[in-house]
Amino acid sequence: MKSIVKTPAFIVTYFGLGGFICGYALSVIAGAAPIIVKEFNLTTGEISTIMGLILFGGLIAKVILVFNDLFERKLMLIINLLLYILGILIFTNAHSYMMLYIGRFIQGGAVIMGTVIFTVYLSEIAPTKSRGKMITSFQLAWTAGMLIANIVNLQMVEGTNWQFMFNVILIIPILLLVLSLFLPKSPRWLAMKGKFSEAEKILKSLNSSLTHEELQKELILLLSKNEIQWSHSFALIAQYIKPVLLATAVLVLTQLCGINAIMQTSVIVLKNCGVQSDFMAIFGTILLTGINFLMTIGTIIFVDKLGRKKLIKIGTSGYCVCMLILAVSVTLMPKAEITGWISLILMVVGIGFLAFGPTGVVYVVIAEVLPTAVRSLGIVIGGLCSVLIGTIFVSKFLVLGAWLGYGSLFLMIAVFSFLYFIFTILFLPETRGKSLEEIESTFNKK
């Protein structure tokens, strides 16, 4: 078993399943929401708040992640999976709004925590030349989870057993929990703790396909790292302020593009834009998650060819145009079936651009621009900002749509995506083909 878990195929599969359950938890609420609203007699504000809790729970997760450098990565993975299981069990056994609130809050902590722990660990064990593709595979699995969740939603459109929609996925985190006991330690984390001989042994076992020269280069880069105590991370923030600010801006701008809000509220949004039935609204959501999945495959193909920066520029510019046209269409056209279908088409194309660009590579960029010494703390700082903003945005998305009108809401999203485009051109560095240590040395020179 130990030899199998160190193969690239197993590592990609394991972390892919981790991404899958995160995407599933985020998206399944879209189909379950109408049933939950009826069963618990919830208001628009209450169901919108429950949707936003998937991000609000991440606030606690970000605090926990401060200890990501203190404890072994595998321990953090185990904690994450236990939280995921606990959150689903509380949510599906809820008998009151408060229990729904608590269960979704814990799910949110697990999902946000998982996106960080899985990608940080993966970035630290993946070979430099394939790191982009391996981390983007995590995002692909995330989008696959969203797609499957909405297929399940479609099957349950006439049903009332919303608990099944959540419980059916529990087998995966339980399996990952068992397999996590056999995962190798992160060689970069070991090097950061001064355990160079153990780091060298694991690095060799994980990179059997590398040439002798390539392996020696990886070892030299690892051995050049000094042991860093977690307590010193705050002092190092000043030294690495630029990459920390870059990571924070990328996370915040990705949230403000609204993909989490759209994916979670898509059924209700489409019906407010003119789609007549729950079935067609959920079918439209499947199209959204389907294009999200397919375009993420495109990201995997091109992330190490075109580079991270170009993909984000393509994605944000295309998405901005789609959101502008959508804003005009919803504002000027009456609420009718044709308006609903035009809105769906523009949302599908827009999400496609977003998946090909920012949301497809965001975890790659974050994992790469933050130096090892402050990676976990930098993710906590950036994550707290983005999760706080994202929570407010998602939880108030339906309320804003009803108050301002969806035309104004989509116009706001278009402005944010345009700002993301400008930010990428002016400030975001290209990290394609560089080792984590080479990227870090670039910031040290500035």
N, C-alpha and C positions, 0 to 999 in steps of 0.2 A: 504493500500500500504506500509506504513512504517514497518508493521510487516513482510510483505512478503520479502522486500528487505534485511532484516537482516538474512534470512535463508541461510544456506550454498549452497543450490541448486541455489538460485537466484544469489548469489555472484559469484559462479563458472561460471554460464551462462553469466552473465554480462561481467566478465573479459575475458571469453572465446571468446565472440564476439569481444572484444577489440583486442585480439590476432589474431583473424581471419582477421580483416581488415588490420592489420599490415602485416601479411603474404601475403595477396592478393596483396597489393600495391607493395610489394617487387618483387613478382614473375610474375605478369601480363605483365610486360614490356618485358619479354622474347618472348612472342608471338606477341606483338604489335610492337616490334622493326623493323622487316623486312618491315612491312607496313609503319611505320613512316619514315624509311630510304628512301623508294621509293617516298613517298609523299613530303618530304622536301629535297630530294636529299642530304642526309647527308653522310659524310665520316665515315670510321671506327673509327677514333679518336673522332668525334663528337657524334656518337651514344654511344660509350664507355663512354664518359664523362657524357652523360645524365643518363646512368645506374649507374655511380658512385655517382651521385648527391643525390641518396636516402640516402647515408651515409654522404655526405658532408653537406647536410642540417641539419644533426644531430649535427654539430658543434655549430650552433646557438641554437639548442634545449638544448645542454648541458649547455650553458651559462644561458638560461632561468631556467634550473633546479637548479641553485644555489639558487633560491628563493623557492624551493620546501619545505624547512623547515620553511620559513617565512610565507607562505600562506597555507591555508587549502588545503588538498589533493584534495578535490572535485573541487575547483576552478582550479587547475592545470589540472585536467581531462577535464573540460569544455574547457579550452584554447586549449588543445591538440586536441580535437574533432573538434573544429572550424578550426584549422589549417589544419587538414586532409581534411575537406570538401572544404576549400578554395583552397588548392593545386590541388585537382582533377579538380575543376571547371576551374582554370586557364590553367591547362595542356590540358584539352580536348577542350578548346576554343582557343587554340594557333593558330596563323597565321604566326608565325616566329620561328626560332630556339631559339631566346632569350626568347620568351614566354614559349616554351617547357622547357627551362633551369630553368626559375623562378618557373614554376609550379612543376617540379620534385624536385627542391630544397626545396620548402615548404612541399611537400609530405614527403621528407626525414626527415625534422625537426619533422613532426608529428609522423612518424613511430618510429624514435629513441627515441623521447620524450615519446611516448606511452609505449614502452617496459620498460622504467624505472618507469614511474609514476604508471602504472598498477601493476607492480610486487612489487614495494615498498609498495603501498597501500595494496595489497593483503597479503604481508608478515606480515603487521602490524595488520591485523584483523583476520588472520587465526589462529586456535588453533595449539599449538606446535606439537601435534601428527599427524596432517594431513597437516601441512604447506607445506611439500615437494610435496605431491600429488597435492595440490591446485595450487601451483605456476607452477608445471610442466604441469598442465592442460592448463595453459595459453600458454605454448610452443606447446602443442598438437593442440590447436586451431589455433595457428600461422601456423603450418605445414598443417592443414586442409585448411586454406586460400590459401596457396601456391598450394595445390593440385587442389582446385576448380578453381583457376586462370588459371592453365594450361589446365584444361578441357574446360574452356571458350576459351582459346587460340586455342585448337584443332578445336572447332566448327567454329572459325573465320579464319581458315588457308587460305581459298580461298576468304575471304571477304576483304573489305577495311575500314569498320566502326570500326576503332580501338578505337574511342571515347566511343562507347558503352561498350567496355571491361572494362573501368574505371568507367563510370557513373552508371553502373548497381549495384554497391556496395554501392552507396551513402545512401540508405535507412537505412543501419545499423548504421553508425555514427550519423545520425539524430535521430534514435531511442535511441541510447545510450546517446545522448545529453539530451534528455527529461528525461530519467530514472536516470541520474546522479544527478538530483535535489533531489531525494529521498534516495540517498545512506547515510549510517551512517558515522559519522566522525571517523577517525582513533583513537582508544583509546591510542595508544602509542604516537601519535603526540600530543594529548591532555595532556598526562602525561608529555611530554617533555616541554609543555608550562605551566605546573603547574596546569592544570585544572583536578585535580584528581577525584573529585566527578562525573563530567561528564564522565570521562574516565571509571570509575567503572560501571556506569549505562549502557554504551554502551557495555562494555566487558561482562557483565552479559547477555545482550540481544543477543549477538552474540554467546555465548557459553552455550546455554541452555542444551546441551547434556552432559556437563562436570559434574563430581561429585562435591560435595561441597568442598572436599579437593583439587581437581584439580583447581577449580575456585579460591580458596583462595591463592593457590600458584601463579597463574597468577596475582592476585591483588597485592600480596606482591612484586612481581618482578616489577610491574608497579609503585607502590608507592615508590620503592627504587630509582626511577629516579628523578633527580633534574631538575629543569627548565633550559633549555639551550638556550641562545640567539644565533641566527644565526651568529651574528658578532663575536662570540667566536669560531666558527667552524674552522677558519684558525689556531688559536692558538692550537686547539686540534689535528690538523693533526700530529704534532710532536709526541704526545702521542700515537696516533693510526697509526703510520707510517707503521707498518707491515701489518695490514689488508688492508690498502689503497693500498700498493704495491702489495699485493696478488690479490686484486680485479682487479687492473690495468693489471697485468700480465695475468690473466685469460681472460679478455676481449680482450686484444691484440692478444694473442695466438689463441683464437677462431676465430678472424678475419683472421689471417694468415693461418688457415687451409683451407680457401678459399670457404666455403660453400656459402656465399653471392655472390661471384664472379661466381661460377659455376652455381648457381640457376638462376642468371640473364642473363648469357651469354650462357646457355646450348645449345640452338638451334644453335647458330653460332658455338660453340665449337664442337658439335657433327658433324656438316656438314664439318668442317675442319679436323675432324678425320676420315671421310669416309662415313658417313651417306649421302645418295644421295638426299632425298627430304625434303621439309619443313614439310610435314605431318609426316614423320617418325621421324624427329628431335624433333617435338613438342610431339609426342607420347613417345619418349624417355624421354623427360622432365617430362611427366606425371608419368612415371615409377620412376623417381628420387624423385619427390615430394610425390608419393604414398608410397615409402619405407620410406621416411622421416617421413611421418604421422604414418605409422604402427609401426616403431621402437620407436617413441616417446610414443606410447601407452605402449610399453615394459618398457620404462623409468618410466612411472607413476606407473607401477606395482612393479618395483624393487627399485625405488629411496629411499624408506623408509625401504627396506629390506636389500639391499646390501650396501647402503650408496652412497654418492656423489662421493667420491674419487675412489672407485672401478669401478664405471660406467665410469668415465673419463679415467681410465687406460685401460679398455677394449676397449672403443671407439677409443682412439688415437692410440693404438697399431694396431688394425685391420685396421684402416683407413690408417696408414702409410704403411702397407704391400700392400694394394690395390693401393695406389698411386705409389709405387715403381714399381710394375708389370705394371701398366698403362704407366709409363714413358718409360720403356723398350719396351713395345709393340708398342707404337706410334713412337718411335725412329727407331726401327729395321724393322717394317713392312711397306709395301707400303700403300699409301692412297687409300684404297679400301673399298668396302662394308663390308667385313669380319673384317677389322680393326675397322671400325665404330661400329660394333656390339660388338666386344671384349671390346672396350673402354666404350661403354654404360654399359655392364655387370659389369665391374670393377668399374665404377663410381656409379652404383646403390648399389653395395655391400659396397663400401667405404662410401657413404652417409648414408647407413644404420648403419654402425658402429658409424659414427659421430653423428647421431641423437640419438642413444642409449646412447651415452656418453656425450661429452662436450656440444654440442648444446642443448641437452635435459635438462641438469641440470645447465647450465651457470647462468640463472637468479635466481635459487635457491641458488647457491653458493654466488653470489654477494649480494643478499638480506640478507644472513645469516652472512657472515664474516665481513660486515661493521657495526660497532656499530651505534646505533640510533643517537648519537650526531653528527656524521660526515657522515651519510649514503648518504644524498643527495650530499654533497660536494665531498665525496669520489667517488661517481658515476660520478660526473661531471669531476673530474680529470682523472679517469680511462677511462671514456667514450670519453673524448676529445682525449686522446692518441689513443684509439682503432679506433675511427671514422676517425681520420686523416690518420692513417695507412690503414684502410679499404677503405677509399675513394680513396687513391692513388692506392691501389691494384686492386680494382674493375674497376676504370676508365682506368687503364693501362693494364688490364688483356688481352684483345684481342690484344692490341699493342704488349705486351710481347710475346704472343703466335705466332704472325706473325714474330717477330724479332728473338727470341731465338729458336722458335720451341716449340710445345706443350709438347714434351718429357721433355725438360729442365724445363718447367713451372711446370709440375706435379712432377718432381724430387724435385724442390724447395718446393712445398707444403708438400711432404713426409718428408723433413728435418724439416720443422716447426712443423709438427705433432709429430715427434720423440722428439723434444725439449719440446713440451707440455707434453708428456708422462713422461719424466725425471723430469720436473718441478713438476708435480703432485706427484710423488713418494717422492721427497725431501722436498717440502715446503707446500703443500696444506693440511690443517687439515681436519679431518672428523667432520662434524657438525650434523650428523643424530641423531635425538632424543633429541637434546638440544634446550632449549629456546633461543631466541635472547639475552636475558640478561645473560644467562649462557655462551654463546659463547663469549660475550663481556668481561665477567669477566676472561675468560681464557687468552685473550690477555693482560688484565690489570696486570695479575700475572707475565707476562714475561718481 
